Amino acid sequence: MQRPNPDSIYYDEFIELQQNLCTKIKGLRKSRELVQEDMADYELSVRQYQRMEQDPTKIVSLWQVFKLAKAHNLNIHELLDL
């Protein structure tokens, strides 16, 4: 997956999107009283999910976003409604 180029005019906006998504997935998980290990039930390895919560730049693929949405019984557009 292509990473955003820091020279891109969209770079800062994209990084902000990743940070907001990271905040949202942490909040959703905690509000459902789930631990990070529970995310393995949704085809997200524990380590992969930990990285996504610790470093927003690790949320890089649409497939990851799709699985995150499914884990919280949301459609992708609901998850991305930041």
TIMIVEX-146971 format. One record per residue: residue in one letter; x negated, y, z negated of N, C-alpha, C in turn. Coordinates in pm, 1 decimal. Layout:
<atom r="A" n_px="X" n_py="Y" n_pz="Z" ca_px="X" ca_py="Y" ca_pz="Z" c_px="X" c_py="Y" c_pz="Z"/>
...
***
This chain:
<atom r="M" n_px="-84.8" n_py="-116.9" n_pz="0.0" ca_px="0.0" ca_py="0.0" ca_pz="0.0" c_px="-89.2" c_py="123.0" c_pz="0.0"/>
<atom r="Q" n_px="-53.8" n_py="215.6" n_pz="81.3" ca_px="-131.1" ca_py="338.2" ca_pz="91.7" c_px="-110.2" c_py="425.0" c_pz="-32.0"/>
<atom r="R" n_px="-217.3" n_py="473.7" n_pz="-86.6" ca_px="-211.6" ca_py="563.7" ca_pz="-200.9" c_px="-203.3" c_py="707.3" c_pz="-150.3"/>
<atom r="P" n_px="-140.4" n_py="794.1" n_pz="-227.0" ca_px="-134.2" ca_py="933.3" ca_pz="-181.8" c_px="-273.1" c_py="996.4" c_pz="-180.6"/>
<atom r="N" n_px="-296.1" n_py="1074.3" n_pz="-81.9" ca_px="-422.3" ca_py="1144.6" ca_pz="-67.1" c_px="-414.6" c_py="1273.4" c_pz="-148.5"/>
<atom r="P" n_px="-509.9" n_py="1297.2" n_pz="-239.0" ca_px="-506.5" ca_py="1419.7" ca_pz="-319.6" c_px="-507.1" c_py="1548.4" c_pz="-237.4"/>
<atom r="D" n_px="-548.0" n_py="1539.3" n_pz="-112.7" ca_px="-547.5" ca_py="1657.5" ca_pz="-26.0" c_px="-411.1" c_py="1685.0" c_pz="36.4"/>
<atom r="S" n_px="-318.5" n_py="1592.1" n_pz="21.1" ca_px="-185.6" ca_py="1608.4" ca_pz="80.8" c_px="-108.6" c_py="1721.0" c_pz="11.6"/>
<atom r="I" n_px="-30.6" n_py="1792.2" n_pz="88.8" ca_px="52.3" ca_py="1898.7" ca_pz="30.0" c_px="161.5" c_py="1839.8" c_pz="-58.8"/>
<atom r="Y" n_px="187.2" n_py="1709.1" n_pz="-46.5" ca_px="291.7" ca_py="1642.3" ca_pz="-124.8" c_px="236.9" c_py="1573.2" c_pz="-249.2"/>
<atom r="Y" n_px="105.8" n_py="1574.0" n_pz="-267.0" ca_px="41.6" ca_py="1496.7" ca_pz="-372.4" c_px="98.1" c_py="1527.6" c_pz="-510.9"/>
<atom r="D" n_px="100.3" n_py="1652.2" n_pz="-549.8" ca_px="146.6" ca_py="1689.0" ca_pz="-684.4" c_px="291.5" c_py="1648.5" c_pz="-707.1"/>
<atom r="E" n_px="374.1" n_py="1668.0" n_pz="-606.2" ca_px="515.4" ca_py="1631.2" ca_pz="-616.6" c_px="531.2" c_py="1479.7" c_pz="-631.1"/>
<atom r="F" n_px="449.1" n_py="1403.6" n_pz="-558.7" ca_px="455.2" ca_py="1257.8" ca_pz="-567.8" c_px="411.1" c_py="1209.6" c_pz="-705.3"/>
<atom r="I" n_px="303.4" n_py="1268.2" n_pz="-757.7" ca_px="254.8" ca_py="1231.3" ca_pz="-890.4" c_px="362.0" c_py="1263.0" c_pz="-995.2"/>
<atom r="E" n_px="429.6" n_py="1375.3" n_pz="-980.4" ca_px="538.1" ca_py="1410.0" ca_pz="-1072.3" c_px="651.4" c_py="1307.5" c_pz="-1064.3"/>
<atom r="L" n_px="683.1" n_py="1261.9" n_pz="-943.5" ca_px="784.7" ca_py="1157.9" ca_pz="-925.5" c_px="744.2" c_py="1031.5" c_pz="-999.9"/>
<atom r="Q" n_px="619.4" n_py="989.0" n_pz="-984.9" ca_px="571.5" ca_py="869.6" ca_pz="-1054.0" c_px="579.3" c_py="887.3" c_pz="-1205.8"/>
<atom r="Q" n_px="542.1" n_py="1004.1" n_pz="-1255.9" ca_px="546.5" ca_py="1029.1" ca_pz="-1399.8" c_px="690.2" c_py="1026.1" c_pz="-1451.3"/>
<atom r="N" n_px="781.1" n_py="1086.1" n_pz="-1376.9" ca_px="922.5" ca_py="1085.8" ca_pz="-1417.5" c_px="979.9" c_py="945.0" c_pz="-1415.4"/>
<atom r="L" n_px="942.6" n_py="867.5" n_pz="-1315.5" ca_px="989.4" ca_py="729.9" ca_pz="-1307.4" c_px="934.1" c_py="648.1" c_pz="-1423.7"/>
<atom r="C" n_px="810.4" n_py="669.5" n_pz="-1457.8" ca_px="748.3" ca_py="600.9" ca_pz="-1570.7" c_px="823.8" c_py="631.8" c_pz="-1699.8"/>
<atom r="T" n_px="853.3" n_py="757.2" n_pz="-1721.6" ca_px="928.5" ca_py="799.1" ca_pz="-1840.4" c_px="1065.7" c_py="733.8" c_pz="-1843.1"/>
<atom r="K" n_px="1128.6" n_py="727.5" n_pz="-1727.0" ca_px="1262.5" ca_py="669.0" ca_pz="-1720.1" c_px="1260.6" c_py="519.5" c_pz="-1748.9"/>
<atom r="I" n_px="1163.6" n_py="446.1" n_pz="-1691.2" ca_px="1164.6" ca_py="301.0" ca_pz="-1714.5" c_px="1132.2" c_py="268.6" c_pz="-1859.8"/>
<atom r="K" n_px="1045.9" n_py="347.7" n_pz="-1922.7" ca_px="1018.8" ca_py="327.2" ca_pz="-2065.8" c_px="1145.3" c_py="349.9" c_pz="-2147.0"/>
<atom r="G" n_px="1214.4" n_py="459.8" n_pz="-2116.8" ca_px="1336.7" ca_py="492.1" ca_pz="-2189.2" c_px="1445.1" c_py="387.5" c_pz="-2170.8"/>
<atom r="L" n_px="1461.3" n_py="339.6" n_pz="-2048.4" ca_px="1561.9" ca_py="236.1" ca_pz="-2021.7" c_px="1530.6" c_py="108.4" c_pz="-2098.7"/>
<atom r="R" n_px="1404.2" n_py="68.2" n_pz="-2095.1" ca_px="1365.2" ca_py="-54.3" ca_pz="-2165.3" c_px="1390.5" c_py="-40.5" c_pz="-2315.0"/>
<atom r="K" n_px="1349.3" n_py="70.6" n_pz="-2371.0" ca_px="1365.7" ca_py="90.3" ca_pz="-2514.8" c_px="1512.4" c_py="103.7" c_pz="-2554.3"/>
<atom r="S" n_px="1591.9" n_py="168.8" n_pz="-2470.4" ca_px="1734.6" ca_py="185.1" ca_pz="-2502.5" c_px="1808.5" c_py="51.6" c_pz="-2500.5"/>
<atom r="R" n_px="1755.2" n_py="-43.9" n_pz="-2424.2" ca_px="1814.1" ca_py="-178.0" ca_pz="-2420.0" c_px="1749.3" c_py="-270.5" c_pz="-2521.6"/>
<atom r="E" n_px="1660.0" n_py="-214.0" n_pz="-2603.2" ca_px="1589.4" ca_py="-287.6" ca_pz="-2707.7" c_px="1513.7" c_py="-408.3" c_pz="-2651.0"/>
<atom r="L" n_px="1450.6" n_py="-386.1" n_pz="-2537.2" ca_px="1367.5" ca_py="-488.3" ca_pz="-2474.6" c_px="1221.7" c_py="-459.0" c_pz="-2505.7"/>
<atom r="V" n_px="1141.7" n_py="-562.6" n_pz="-2507.9" ca_px="997.0" ca_py="-546.1" ca_pz="-2518.5" c_px="938.4" c_py="-566.8" c_pz="-2379.6"/>
<atom r="Q" n_px="814.9" n_py="-523.5" n_pz="-2362.2" ca_px="752.7" ca_py="-535.3" ca_pz="-2230.8" c_px="753.4" c_py="-678.8" c_pz="-2180.3"/>
<atom r="E" n_px="739.0" n_py="-773.9" n_pz="-2268.0" ca_px="737.5" ca_py="-914.9" ca_pz="-2228.3" c_px="870.2" c_py="-958.2" c_pz="-2165.2"/>
<atom r="D" n_px="979.7" n_py="-892.7" n_pz="-2201.5" ca_px="1110.8" ca_py="-926.3" ca_pz="-2143.3" c_px="1116.2" c_py="-896.6" c_pz="-1993.7"/>
<atom r="M" n_px="1031.6" n_py="-807.9" n_pz="-1947.1" ca_px="1035.0" ca_py="-771.1" ca_pz="-1805.9" c_px="988.2" c_py="-884.7" c_pz="-1715.6"/>
<atom r="A" n_px="921.7" n_py="-984.3" n_pz="-1773.1" ca_px="879.1" ca_py="-1100.8" ca_pz="-1694.2" c_px="1000.0" c_py="-1177.0" c_pz="-1640.7"/>
<atom r="D" n_px="1114.9" n_py="-1162.8" n_pz="-1704.6" ca_px="1236.7" ca_py="-1227.8" ca_pz="-1656.6" c_px="1283.5" c_py="-1170.0" c_pz="-1523.3"/>
<atom r="Y" n_px="1225.2" n_py="-1056.8" n_pz="-1482.8" ca_px="1266.5" ca_py="-988.1" ca_pz="-1360.0" c_px="1154.0" c_py="-985.4" c_pz="-1257.2"/>
<atom r="E" n_px="1069.5" n_py="-1089.0" n_pz="-1260.2" ca_px="960.2" ca_py="-1105.2" ca_pz="-1164.5" c_px="856.4" c_py="-993.6" c_pz="-1172.7"/>
<atom r="L" n_px="841.6" n_py="-936.7" n_pz="-1290.3" ca_px="735.5" ca_py="-839.2" ca_pz="-1315.1" c_px="644.2" c_py="-900.4" c_pz="-1421.2"/>
<atom r="S" n_px="519.4" n_py="-924.1" n_pz="-1387.7" ca_px="431.1" ca_py="-981.7" ca_pz="-1488.1" c_px="417.0" c_py="-883.0" c_pz="-1603.6"/>
<atom r="V" n_px="391.4" n_py="-936.4" n_pz="-1720.0" ca_px="377.6" ca_py="-851.5" ca_pz="-1838.3" c_px="266.9" c_py="-750.0" c_pz="-1815.4"/>
<atom r="R" n_px="154.6" n_py="-795.0" n_pz="-1764.7" ca_px="41.6" ca_py="-704.1" ca_pz="-1741.1" c_px="77.2" c_py="-597.7" c_pz="-1638.8"/>
<atom r="Q" n_px="143.3" n_py="-638.2" n_pz="-1532.2" ca_px="184.9" ca_py="-542.9" ca_pz="-1428.5" c_px="277.8" c_py="-437.8" c_pz="-1488.1"/>
<atom r="Y" n_px="373.5" n_py="-482.4" n_pz="-1567.2" ca_px="468.1" ca_py="-388.2" ca_pz="-1626.2" c_px="397.0" c_py="-296.2" c_pz="-1726.1"/>
<atom r="Q" n_px="305.9" n_py="-350.2" n_pz="-1806.0" ca_px="230.9" ca_py="-267.9" ca_pz="-1900.5" c_px="154.5" c_py="-158.5" c_pz="-1826.5"/>
<atom r="R" n_px="93.8" n_py="-195.7" n_pz="-1715.3" ca_px="20.6" ca_py="-95.9" ca_pz="-1635.7" c_px="114.0" c_py="13.4" c_pz="-1585.2"/>
<atom r="M" n_px="233.8" n_py="-23.9" n_pz="-1541.5" ca_px="328.1" ca_py="75.4" ca_pz="-1490.0" c_px="371.7" c_py="172.4" c_pz="-1599.5"/>
<atom r="E" n_px="386.2" n_py="123.8" n_pz="-1722.6" ca_px="424.5" ca_py="212.4" ca_pz="-1832.1" c_px="307.4" c_py="298.6" c_pz="-1879.1"/>
<atom r="Q" n_px="187.5" n_py="247.3" n_pz="-1870.6" ca_px="70.9" ca_py="320.6" ca_pz="-1918.3" c_px="16.7" c_py="419.0" c_pz="-1815.1"/>
<atom r="D" n_px="29.3" n_py="385.3" n_pz="-1689.2" ca_px="-27.5" ca_py="467.2" ca_pz="-1582.1" c_px="73.9" c_py="478.2" c_pz="-1469.2"/>
<atom r="P" n_px="143.7" n_py="590.9" n_pz="-1461.3" ca_px="247.1" ca_py="606.0" ca_pz="-1358.4" c_px="197.9" c_py="581.4" c_pz="-1216.1"/>
<atom r="T" n_px="67.9" n_py="599.1" n_pz="-1191.3" ca_px="18.0" ca_py="576.9" ca_pz="-1055.2" c_px="16.2" c_py="429.1" c_pz="-1017.7"/>
<atom r="K" n_px="44.4" n_py="340.0" n_pz="-1113.4" ca_px="50.7" ca_py="196.4" ca_pz="-1084.8" c_px="187.3" c_py="155.8" c_pz="-1028.0"/>
<atom r="I" n_px="283.6" n_py="247.5" n_pz="-1027.7" ca_px="413.3" ca_py="221.6" ca_pz="-963.2" c_px="394.0" c_py="261.8" c_pz="-817.4"/>
<atom r="V" n_px="367.7" n_py="160.9" n_pz="-734.1" ca_px="324.5" ca_py="193.6" ca_pz="-597.7" c_px="411.5" c_py="135.9" c_pz="-487.3"/>
<atom r="S" n_px="498.2" n_py="41.8" n_pz="-518.8" ca_px="569.8" ca_py="-21.0" ca_pz="-408.3" c_px="722.0" c_py="-14.5" c_pz="-426.6"/>
<atom r="L" n_px="787.9" n_py="-16.6" n_pz="-315.2" ca_px="933.5" ca_py="-21.4" ca_pz="-316.2" c_px="982.1" c_py="-151.0" c_pz="-379.2"/>
<atom r="W" n_px="906.8" n_py="-259.2" n_pz="-360.7" ca_px="941.4" ca_py="-388.3" ca_pz="-419.8" c_px="940.6" c_py="-377.6" c_pz="-572.4"/>
<atom r="Q" n_px="840.2" n_py="-310.0" n_pz="-628.8" ca_px="836.7" ca_py="-289.4" ca_pz="-773.6" c_px="957.7" c_py="-208.2" c_pz="-819.2"/>
<atom r="V" n_px="988.7" n_py="-102.9" n_pz="-747.8" ca_px="1102.5" ca_py="-17.9" ca_pz="-784.3" c_px="1232.3" c_py="-97.0" c_pz="-776.0"/>
<atom r="F" n_px="1245.6" n_py="-179.9" n_pz="-674.0" ca_px="1364.3" ca_py="-264.0" ca_pz="-659.3" c_px="1380.0" c_py="-355.9" c_pz="-780.3"/>
<atom r="K" n_px="1270.2" n_py="-422.3" n_pz="-820.2" ca_px="1276.8" ca_py="-513.8" ca_pz="-934.7" c_px="1302.4" c_py="-439.1" c_pz="-1065.1"/>
<atom r="L" n_px="1246.7" n_py="-320.6" n_pz="-1079.2" ca_px="1275.0" ca_py="-239.4" ca_pz="-1198.4" c_px="1423.4" c_py="-203.8" c_pz="-1205.4"/>
<atom r="A" n_px="1480.2" n_py="-166.8" n_pz="-1092.6" ca_px="1622.9" ca_py="-134.3" ca_pz="-1088.8" c_px="1705.8" c_py="-256.4" c_pz="-1127.1"/>
<atom r="K" n_px="1674.8" n_py="-370.9" n_pz="-1070.2" ca_px="1748.8" ca_py="-493.9" ca_pz="-1101.1" c_px="1737.4" c_py="-529.9" c_pz="-1248.9"/>
<atom r="A" n_px="1620.5" n_py="-506.6" n_pz="-1306.5" ca_px="1600.0" ca_py="-538.0" ca_pz="-1448.3" c_px="1694.6" c_py="-457.8" c_pz="-1537.5"/>
<atom r="H" n_px="1735.8" n_py="-342.0" n_pz="-1489.7" ca_px="1823.2" ca_py="-255.6" ca_pz="-1569.2" c_px="1965.0" c_py="-247.5" c_pz="-1511.7"/>
<atom r="N" n_px="1997.8" n_py="-343.4" n_pz="-1426.0" ca_px="2131.4" ca_py="-349.6" ca_pz="-1364.9" c_px="2169.0" c_py="-219.3" c_pz="-1296.2"/>
<atom r="L" n_px="2072.3" n_py="-163.4" n_pz="-1223.3" ca_px="2093.7" ca_py="-39.0" ca_pz="-1150.6" c_px="2066.8" c_py="-60.0" c_pz="-1002.6"/>
<atom r="N" n_px="2123.6" n_py="24.6" n_pz="-920.4" ca_px="2084.2" ca_py="31.7" ca_pz="-780.2" c_px="1959.1" c_py="119.1" c_pz="-775.1"/>
<atom r="I" n_px="1881.2" n_py="104.5" n_pz="-671.2" ca_px="1758.2" ca_py="182.8" ca_pz="-659.3" c_px="1788.2" c_py="331.8" c_pz="-669.4"/>
<atom r="H" n_px="1892.4" n_py="376.5" n_pz="-602.6" ca_px="1920.3" ca_py="520.7" ca_pz="-605.8" c_px="1953.7" c_py="567.5" c_pz="-747.4"/>
<atom r="E" n_px="2011.7" n_py="481.8" n_pz="-830.3" ca_px="2039.3" ca_py="518.9" ca_pz="-968.1" c_px="1909.6" c_py="529.3" c_pz="-1048.0"/>
<atom r="L" n_px="1818.6" n_py="437.1" n_pz="-1024.2" ca_px="1690.8" ca_py="441.3" ca_pz="-1093.2" c_px="1611.5" c_py="565.3" c_pz="-1052.6"/>
<atom r="L" n_px="1618.9" n_py="599.2" n_pz="-926.5" ca_px="1541.8" ca_py="713.2" ca_pz="-877.0" c_px="1611.5" c_py="846.3" c_pz="-897.0"/>
<atom r="D" n_px="1729.9" n_py="846.6" n_pz="-953.3" ca_px="1800.1" ca_py="970.7" ca_pz="-984.5" c_px="1736.0" c_py="1029.3" c_pz="-1110.5"/>
<atom r="L" n_px="1631.0" n_py="1105.6" n_pz="-1088.6" ca_px="1549.6" ca_py="1156.6" ca_pz="-1199.6" c_px="1592.8" c_py="1294.6" c_pz="-1232.2"/>
***
